[in-house]
């Protein structure tokens, strides 16, 4: 049992992975075979109200065309993480995944694996299993896996995955396999202290990118055990994983509009854990425009419960007057304005903007000087992007750090709990059916103390504490001026998007 936990934990961190759950899968196979992932609608958006200074529009960049069907196949079958646990060891510990954790369209060797893992052969010729993008970019709603939904179950509250991976060495006799596991475990040990979050459900992706850049030569991508740049702070700025379907409309990647130029080239930095040469990076890059095309083809899930259409119609009018200037308009003729909202206007937690993660100047320069920066670049801004709200009902919790559990609390800042937790089972998994239709978000329990006063470790790591650095729930108070009836109407309208 300890070995099972050890290898599972190592795979979790390898791709900034999600905690697995025994829930049913929705088919994500794209309906179309070819798309171009150029940013969709831009412009001035709706004519409604909102912040007095709505923000600056973010211009679109040309994107390489790709094939969405090929992209889905590459996403779930290719080994872009580049290293992992040798299959010889993996197969002695893990059984085939149950049918409800499998994905359609996988090749023969990957069909038995859970959605979050991929089996492939490394450049050194070793058969391994590692993480894939869906370990962060797939999540559960009402007991069903939704590809493209940001995961809210990942547990990154410990940093011993590399040492745990080492425990599998006794399962191996082949020297090449032992060397592969040593490489994999070594990379996990390097990133572990810099990817430890305070709370289950938030993601350390931005810090992960910084630590990986710090250990690589920007020109050759060669790994150095000794860091080549100053390392990022060990206090991780939390990230709430955004849904992929937003990328069909967004002109810039990341909450701070930092990802510009070719989106596929930025997305393929998922390979930086073990991709150690430009030659290998180019092979991965060759199919990432297809993966980007698949991402751009994803549609949000429909709201599964009843909607009061009369109340939603009233909410549409309130939304147009209060929210549309920043978040856009919807339905026939709808437009998304792609606005960057200044920190002084939005007022949300500033930690991500202050250069504490991959967006610090030294890591931005590394990226822009590297292979990845040849057709893409990082250019973080002093503000946050107002996202499109398609499928927003499914994306709780809210704000860039996941600090607000419901839309109701987002629209009324007096309702935001300072300390809260979701219901979880004996395995630590959250209940994806424990949803509040009235407030659009998770049912949570508010408590009267933060993590420093919680003596039980398991309870502590599930406690969202807004007093921690980067975890604040302040800002976005634009709904405070609405009446309770107006807020209820807006919530009903948002169910229709």
C-alpha positions as CSV (number, residue, x, y, z in Angstrom):
1,X,0.0,0.0,0.0
2,X,2.8,2.4,0.8
3,X,4.5,1.7,-2.6
4,X,1.2,2.3,-4.4
5,X,0.8,5.7,-2.6
6,X,4.4,6.5,-3.3
7,X,4.2,6.0,-7.1
8,X,0.8,7.6,-7.3
9,X,2.1,10.7,-5.5
10,X,5.1,10.8,-7.8
11,X,2.9,10.7,-10.9
12,X,0.7,13.4,-9.3
13,X,3.5,16.0,-9.2
14,X,5.2,14.9,-12.5
15,X,2.6,16.8,-14.5
16,X,1.1,18.9,-11.7
17,X,-1.5,16.2,-11.6
18,X,-5.0,15.9,-10.3
19,X,-6.2,13.4,-7.7
20,X,-7.9,10.5,-9.4
21,X,-11.6,9.8,-8.6
22,X,-13.8,6.9,-9.4
23,X,-16.4,8.8,-11.5
24,X,-18.0,8.5,-14.9
25,X,-16.4,10.0,-18.1
26,X,-17.9,12.3,-20.6
27,X,-16.6,11.8,-24.1
28,X,-14.3,14.6,-25.2
29,X,-13.8,13.5,-28.8
30,X,-14.0,16.7,-31.0
31,X,-16.9,16.9,-33.4
32,X,-14.8,18.6,-36.1
33,X,-11.5,17.5,-37.5
34,X,-9.8,20.8,-38.3
35,X,-9.7,24.2,-36.7
36,X,-7.5,27.2,-36.6
37,X,-6.8,28.4,-33.1
38,X,-6.6,32.1,-33.9
39,X,-8.3,34.1,-31.1
40,X,-11.9,34.4,-31.9
41,X,-13.9,37.5,-31.2
42,X,-12.3,40.8,-30.1
43,X,-13.5,44.3,-30.2
44,X,-15.2,46.6,-27.7
45,X,-17.6,44.1,-26.2
46,X,-21.0,45.1,-24.8
47,X,-22.2,48.6,-24.2
48,X,-23.1,48.0,-20.6
49,X,-21.7,49.2,-17.4
50,X,-19.0,47.9,-15.0
51,X,-15.9,49.5,-13.7
52,X,-15.4,53.1,-14.5
53,X,-12.2,52.2,-16.3
54,X,-13.0,49.0,-18.2
55,X,-9.4,48.2,-19.1
56,X,-7.2,47.9,-22.1
57,X,-8.0,45.5,-25.0
58,X,-5.5,42.7,-25.7
59,X,-4.8,42.4,-29.4
60,X,-4.9,39.0,-31.1
61,X,-1.8,37.2,-32.4
62,X,-1.8,34.8,-35.3
63,X,-1.8,31.1,-34.4
64,X,-0.5,28.1,-36.3
65,X,-3.4,26.0,-37.7
66,X,-4.0,22.5,-36.4
67,X,-6.2,19.5,-36.6
68,X,-8.4,19.1,-33.5
69,X,-9.0,15.3,-34.0
70,X,-5.2,14.7,-34.3
71,X,-4.7,17.0,-31.3
72,X,-7.0,15.0,-29.1
73,X,-5.2,11.8,-30.1
74,X,-1.8,13.4,-29.3
75,X,-3.1,14.8,-26.0
76,X,-4.0,11.4,-24.7
77,X,-1.4,9.2,-26.3
78,X,1.9,11.1,-26.8
79,X,4.7,11.3,-24.2
80,X,5.3,15.0,-24.0
81,X,6.2,14.9,-20.3
82,X,9.3,12.9,-21.6
83,X,10.0,10.9,-18.4
84,X,8.2,8.8,-15.9
85,X,8.0,5.5,-13.9
86,X,9.2,2.5,-15.9
87,X,6.3,0.3,-16.8
88,X,8.0,-2.7,-15.3
89,X,7.6,-1.1,-11.9
90,X,4.3,0.5,-12.6
91,X,2.6,-2.7,-13.7
92,X,3.6,-4.5,-10.5
93,X,1.8,-1.9,-8.4
94,X,-1.2,-0.6,-10.4
95,X,-4.1,-2.6,-11.9
96,X,-5.9,-1.5,-15.1
97,X,-8.1,1.5,-14.5
98,X,-11.8,0.9,-14.1
99,X,-13.9,1.7,-17.2
100,X,-15.3,4.9,-15.8
101,X,-11.7,6.4,-15.5
102,X,-10.7,5.5,-19.1
103,X,-10.9,7.8,-22.1
104,X,-12.2,7.0,-25.6
105,X,-9.9,7.1,-28.5
106,X,-6.7,5.9,-26.8
107,X,-4.2,3.6,-28.4
108,X,-3.8,0.0,-27.3
109,X,-1.1,0.6,-24.6
110,X,-3.0,3.5,-23.1
111,X,-6.5,2.1,-23.2
112,X,-6.1,0.5,-19.7
113,X,-4.7,3.6,-18.1
114,X,-6.6,6.3,-16.2
115,X,-7.3,9.5,-18.1
116,X,-4.5,11.3,-16.2
117,X,-1.6,9.0,-17.2
118,X,0.1,8.1,-20.5
119,X,2.4,5.2,-21.4
120,X,5.1,5.9,-24.0
121,X,8.7,5.1,-24.8
122,X,11.3,7.7,-23.8
123,X,14.2,8.9,-26.0
124,X,16.4,6.5,-24.2
125,X,14.2,3.6,-25.2
126,X,12.5,2.9,-21.8
127,X,8.8,2.1,-21.6
128,X,7.4,4.4,-18.9
129,X,4.1,5.8,-17.6
130,X,3.8,9.5,-16.7
131,X,1.4,12.3,-16.3
132,X,-0.4,14.1,-19.1
133,X,-2.2,17.5,-19.4
134,X,-5.5,16.1,-18.3
135,X,-4.3,15.6,-14.7
136,X,-4.8,19.3,-14.3
137,X,-7.1,20.1,-17.2
138,X,-9.9,17.6,-16.5
139,X,-12.3,17.8,-13.5
140,X,-15.4,16.3,-12.1
141,X,-19.0,17.6,-12.1
142,X,-21.9,15.6,-10.9
143,X,-19.8,12.5,-10.9
144,X,-18.7,12.9,-14.5
145,X,-15.2,13.7,-15.8
146,X,-15.2,16.8,-18.0
147,X,-12.2,17.2,-20.2
148,X,-11.1,20.8,-20.3
149,X,-12.4,21.7,-16.8
150,X,-9.8,22.8,-14.4
151,X,-9.1,20.3,-11.6
152,X,-10.0,21.3,-8.0
153,X,-8.9,18.0,-6.3
154,X,-5.1,18.1,-6.7
155,X,-3.2,17.7,-3.4
156,X,0.2,19.4,-3.5
157,X,0.5,19.9,0.2
158,X,3.6,17.7,0.6
159,X,7.0,17.7,-1.2
160,X,8.4,14.2,-0.8
161,X,7.4,12.7,-4.2
162,X,11.0,12.3,-5.4
163,X,12.0,10.4,-2.4
164,X,8.9,8.3,-2.6
165,X,9.6,7.5,-6.3
166,X,13.0,6.2,-5.3
167,X,11.3,3.4,-3.3
168,X,10.3,1.7,-6.5
169,X,13.9,0.9,-7.4
170,X,13.7,-2.5,-5.8
171,X,11.1,-3.5,-8.5
172,X,13.7,-3.0,-11.3
173,X,16.7,-5.0,-12.4
174,X,17.3,-3.5,-15.9
175,X,20.1,-0.8,-15.6
176,X,18.4,1.5,-18.2
177,X,15.1,1.4,-16.3
178,X,16.9,2.1,-13.0
179,X,18.6,5.1,-14.7
180,X,15.3,6.3,-16.0
181,X,13.7,6.1,-12.6
182,X,16.7,7.9,-11.0
183,X,16.3,10.7,-13.6
184,X,12.6,11.0,-12.9
185,X,13.0,11.0,-9.1
186,X,15.8,13.5,-9.3
187,X,13.7,16.0,-11.2
188,X,10.8,15.6,-8.7
189,X,13.3,16.2,-5.8
190,X,14.4,19.4,-7.5
191,X,10.9,20.8,-7.9
192,X,9.3,19.4,-4.7
193,X,10.2,22.2,-2.2
194,X,8.9,24.8,-4.7
195,X,5.6,23.2,-5.5
196,X,4.1,22.7,-2.1
197,X,0.8,24.5,-1.5
198,X,-0.9,25.2,1.8
199,X,-4.3,23.9,0.6
200,X,-5.7,21.0,-1.4
201,X,-7.4,22.1,-4.7
202,X,-5.1,25.0,-5.7
203,X,-2.3,24.5,-8.2
204,X,1.5,25.4,-8.1
205,X,1.9,25.5,-11.9
206,X,3.4,29.0,-12.0
207,X,6.1,28.2,-9.4
208,X,6.8,24.9,-11.2
209,X,7.6,26.7,-14.5
210,X,10.0,29.0,-12.7
211,X,12.0,26.2,-11.0
212,X,12.2,24.3,-14.3
213,X,13.5,27.3,-16.1
214,X,16.0,28.0,-13.4
215,X,17.6,24.5,-14.0
216,X,17.9,24.8,-17.8
217,X,20.2,26.5,-20.3
218,X,17.9,28.6,-22.4
219,X,19.7,28.0,-25.6
220,X,20.3,24.2,-25.4
221,X,17.5,23.3,-22.9
222,X,20.1,21.1,-21.1
223,X,19.4,20.3,-17.5
224,X,21.7,21.5,-14.7
225,X,21.5,19.9,-11.3
226,X,22.8,23.2,-9.9
227,X,20.3,26.0,-10.6
228,X,21.5,28.5,-13.2
229,X,19.2,31.3,-12.0
230,X,18.0,32.4,-8.6
231,X,15.3,30.1,-7.4
232,X,11.7,31.3,-6.8
233,X,10.3,31.7,-3.3
234,X,9.2,28.5,-1.6
235,X,5.9,30.1,-0.7
236,X,3.8,29.0,-3.6
237,X,1.3,31.5,-5.1
238,X,-1.9,29.4,-5.6
239,X,-3.5,29.1,-9.0
240,X,-7.1,28.1,-9.7
241,X,-6.8,26.0,-13.0
242,X,-9.0,27.8,-15.6
243,X,-11.2,25.9,-18.1
244,X,-9.7,25.2,-21.5
245,X,-12.8,26.3,-23.4
246,X,-11.9,29.9,-22.6
247,X,-9.0,29.7,-25.1
248,X,-11.4,29.8,-28.1
249,X,-11.9,33.5,-27.2
250,X,-8.9,34.7,-25.3
251,X,-6.1,36.5,-27.0
252,X,-3.6,36.0,-24.2
253,X,-2.8,33.1,-22.0
254,X,-2.7,33.2,-18.2
255,X,-4.5,35.4,-15.7
256,X,-2.0,38.2,-16.1
257,X,-2.2,38.2,-19.9
258,X,1.4,37.0,-19.9
259,X,1.3,34.4,-22.7
260,X,1.5,36.1,-26.1
261,X,2.4,34.9,-29.6
262,X,2.0,31.3,-30.5
263,X,-0.2,29.6,-27.8
264,X,0.9,26.0,-28.8
265,X,4.6,26.8,-28.1
266,X,3.7,28.1,-24.7
267,X,1.5,25.1,-23.9
268,X,4.2,22.7,-24.8
269,X,6.3,23.9,-21.9
270,X,4.5,21.1,-20.1
271,X,7.4,19.1,-21.5
272,X,10.1,21.0,-19.6
273,X,10.3,18.5,-16.7
274,X,12.5,16.1,-18.8
275,X,12.8,17.4,-22.3
276,X,16.6,18.1,-22.3
277,X,17.4,19.0,-25.9
278,X,16.0,21.4,-28.6
279,X,15.8,18.5,-31.0
280,X,13.4,16.6,-28.7
281,X,11.5,19.8,-28.0
282,X,11.0,20.3,-31.8
283,X,9.5,16.8,-32.1
284,X,6.9,17.7,-29.4
285,X,6.3,21.1,-30.9
286,X,5.4,19.5,-34.2
287,X,2.1,18.2,-32.9
288,X,1.2,20.8,-30.3
289,X,-0.6,23.1,-32.8
290,X,-3.0,20.1,-33.2
291,X,-3.4,20.0,-29.4
292,X,-4.1,23.7,-29.3
293,X,-6.7,23.2,-32.0
294,X,-8.4,20.6,-29.9
295,X,-8.3,22.9,-26.9
296,X,-9.9,25.7,-29.0
297,X,-12.7,23.3,-30.1
298,X,-13.9,22.4,-26.6
299,X,-17.3,23.6,-25.6
300,X,-18.4,24.2,-22.0
301,X,-20.9,21.8,-20.4
302,X,-24.5,22.8,-20.3
303,X,-26.1,23.7,-16.9
304,X,-27.7,20.4,-15.8
305,X,-30.4,21.7,-13.6
306,X,-33.6,23.8,-14.2
307,X,-33.5,27.5,-15.1
308,X,-36.1,30.1,-14.3
309,X,-36.2,31.7,-17.8
310,X,-38.2,34.7,-16.7
311,X,-35.7,35.5,-13.9
312,X,-32.8,34.8,-16.3
313,X,-34.2,37.3,-18.7
314,X,-34.2,40.0,-16.0
315,X,-30.7,38.9,-15.1
316,X,-29.6,39.4,-18.7
317,X,-30.5,43.1,-18.4
318,X,-28.7,43.5,-15.1
319,X,-25.6,41.7,-16.6
320,X,-25.6,44.0,-19.6
321,X,-25.6,47.1,-17.4
322,X,-23.1,45.8,-14.8
323,X,-20.9,43.1,-16.2
324,X,-20.8,43.1,-20.0
325,X,-18.3,45.8,-20.5
326,X,-15.6,43.6,-19.1
327,X,-16.9,40.1,-19.6
328,X,-18.6,40.5,-23.0
329,X,-22.0,39.7,-24.4
330,X,-23.4,36.3,-25.3
331,X,-25.8,34.6,-27.7
332,X,-26.1,35.6,-31.3
333,X,-23.8,38.5,-32.1
334,X,-22.1,38.3,-28.8
335,X,-18.6,39.7,-28.4
336,X,-15.8,39.2,-25.9
337,X,-13.7,42.3,-25.5
338,X,-10.4,40.7,-24.2
339,X,-9.8,43.3,-21.6
340,X,-7.0,43.6,-19.1
341,X,-8.3,45.1,-15.9
342,X,-5.7,47.1,-13.9
343,X,-5.0,45.8,-10.4
344,X,-6.1,49.2,-9.0
345,X,-9.5,48.6,-10.5
346,X,-10.1,45.0,-9.9
347,X,-8.5,45.0,-6.4
348,X,-8.0,41.2,-6.1
349,X,-5.0,39.5,-4.5
350,X,-1.8,41.1,-6.0
351,X,0.7,38.3,-5.3
352,X,0.6,36.8,-8.8
353,X,1.3,40.3,-10.4
354,X,4.2,41.1,-8.2
355,X,6.6,38.8,-10.0
356,X,6.8,36.0,-7.5
357,X,6.5,33.1,-9.9
358,X,7.3,32.4,-13.6
359,X,6.4,36.0,-14.3
360,X,9.4,37.4,-12.4
361,X,11.7,39.3,-14.8
362,X,14.5,36.7,-14.7
363,X,12.2,33.8,-15.8
364,X,10.4,35.9,-18.4
365,X,13.8,36.7,-19.9
366,X,14.8,32.9,-19.8
367,X,11.6,32.0,-21.7
368,X,11.9,34.8,-24.3
369,X,15.6,33.9,-24.9
370,X,14.9,30.2,-25.3
371,X,13.5,27.9,-28.0
372,X,10.1,28.5,-26.6
373,X,10.5,32.3,-27.1
374,X,11.2,32.0,-30.8
375,X,7.6,32.3,-31.8
376,X,6.0,33.1,-28.4
377,X,6.8,35.4,-25.5
378,X,5.9,36.1,-22.0
379,X,4.8,39.7,-21.3
380,X,3.0,39.8,-17.9
381,X,0.8,42.8,-17.2
382,X,-0.1,44.8,-14.1
383,X,-3.6,43.5,-13.9
384,X,-5.9,40.5,-14.5
385,X,-7.8,39.5,-17.6
386,X,-11.6,39.6,-17.3
387,X,-12.4,36.1,-18.5
388,X,-15.3,35.0,-20.8
389,X,-18.1,33.5,-18.8
390,X,-19.2,30.6,-21.0
391,X,-19.9,27.7,-18.7
392,X,-19.0,29.8,-15.6
393,X,-21.4,27.8,-13.5
394,X,-19.0,24.8,-13.8
395,X,-15.8,26.6,-12.8
396,X,-16.1,27.1,-9.0
397,X,-14.2,28.2,-7.0
398,X,-13.7,31.7,-8.4
399,X,-11.0,34.4,-8.8
400,X,-7.5,33.5,-10.0
401,X,-6.6,31.9,-6.7
402,X,-9.8,30.0,-6.1
403,X,-10.6,32.0,-3.0
404,X,-14.3,32.5,-3.5
405,X,-16.4,29.3,-3.5
406,X,-19.5,30.6,-5.2
407,X,-20.8,33.2,-7.7
408,X,-23.2,34.3,-5.0
409,X,-20.2,35.3,-2.8
410,X,-18.4,36.8,-5.7
411,X,-21.3,39.2,-6.3
412,X,-21.6,40.0,-2.6
413,X,-18.3,40.3,-0.9
414,X,-19.9,40.3,2.6
415,X,-20.8,36.6,2.0
416,X,-17.2,35.5,1.4
417,X,-16.0,33.2,4.2
418,X,-12.5,33.9,5.5
419,X,-11.9,30.2,6.3
420,X,-13.8,27.4,4.5
421,X,-13.6,23.8,3.4
422,X,-15.5,21.5,1.1
423,X,-16.9,18.1,2.0
424,X,-14.4,15.2,1.4
425,X,-14.4,11.5,1.8
426,X,-12.0,9.2,3.7
427,X,-9.7,9.2,0.7
428,X,-9.6,13.0,0.7
429,X,-11.6,13.4,-2.5
430,X,-14.2,16.1,-2.8
431,X,-17.8,15.4,-3.7
432,X,-18.4,16.8,-7.2
433,X,-22.2,16.5,-6.7
434,X,-22.2,18.7,-3.6
435,X,-23.3,21.7,-5.6
436,X,-25.4,24.7,-4.7
437,X,-27.8,25.7,-7.4
438,X,-28.8,28.9,-5.7
439,X,-25.3,30.4,-5.4
440,X,-23.6,28.6,-8.3
441,X,-20.7,26.9,-6.6
442,X,-19.7,24.4,-4.0
443,X,-21.4,23.9,-0.7
444,X,-18.8,24.8,1.9
445,X,-18.5,24.9,5.6
446,X,-17.2,28.2,7.1
447,X,-15.1,27.9,10.2
448,X,-13.9,30.4,12.8
449,X,-10.1,29.8,12.5
450,X,-7.3,29.5,10.0
451,X,-4.7,26.9,9.3
452,X,-2.3,28.0,12.1
453,X,-5.0,27.2,14.7
454,X,-6.1,23.8,13.2
455,X,-4.3,20.9,15.0
456,X,-5.5,18.1,12.7
457,X,-3.3,17.8,9.7
458,X,-5.9,16.2,7.4
459,X,-8.4,18.9,8.3
460,X,-5.8,21.7,8.0
461,X,-4.8,20.9,4.4
462,X,-8.4,21.0,3.3
463,X,-9.0,24.4,4.9
464,X,-8.9,27.4,2.6
465,X,-7.4,30.2,4.7
466,X,-7.7,33.6,3.0
467,X,-5.1,35.1,5.4
468,X,-2.3,33.2,3.8
469,X,0.0,34.9,1.3
470,X,-1.6,34.8,-2.2
471,X,-4.9,33.3,-0.9
472,X,-6.8,36.6,-0.2
473,X,-10.5,36.8,-1.3
474,X,-10.6,40.6,-1.7
475,X,-11.5,42.6,-4.7
476,X,-14.0,42.3,-7.6
477,X,-16.7,44.1,-5.5
478,X,-18.7,45.3,-8.5
479,X,-21.7,43.3,-7.4
480,X,-21.9,44.8,-4.0
481,X,-24.0,47.7,-5.3
482,X,-26.7,45.3,-6.6
483,X,-29.8,44.4,-4.7
484,X,-30.3,40.8,-3.6
485,X,-33.0,40.4,-6.3
486,X,-30.6,41.7,-8.9
487,X,-27.9,39.4,-7.8
488,X,-30.3,36.4,-7.9
489,X,-31.3,37.4,-11.4
490,X,-27.7,37.6,-12.6
491,X,-27.0,34.2,-11.2
492,X,-30.0,32.8,-13.0
493,X,-28.7,34.3,-16.3
494,X,-25.2,33.0,-15.8
495,X,-26.7,29.4,-15.8
496,X,-27.6,29.9,-19.4
497,X,-24.1,30.8,-20.7
